[in-house]
């Protein structure tokens, strides 16, 4: 990313500032999200999570995560995780409601 900054003391001089975005691997992104890296890769493959930026490094394809993409995934995770714990929790709550009605 390149930003252009104009110095006020010398209006004719322009300073270019290069800002490198921190790239995070899928393994590190999974650690930050509290998931196993294969779970994160599976969610991306199935389409539950949007794929991050894809880079070609030599003959390999690498997912390069940014902080914004990790935060976006963190917001989506509670909506898509429907594991065994969540499923049985919903069943228990439904049974409680039925017993209260009787």
Secondary structure, 3 states (H helix, E strand, C coil): CEEEEECCCCCCCEEEEECCCCCECHHHHHHHHCCCHHHHHHHHHHCCCCCCEEEEECCEEEEEECHHHHHHHHHHHHHHCCCHHHHHHHHHHHHHHHHHHC
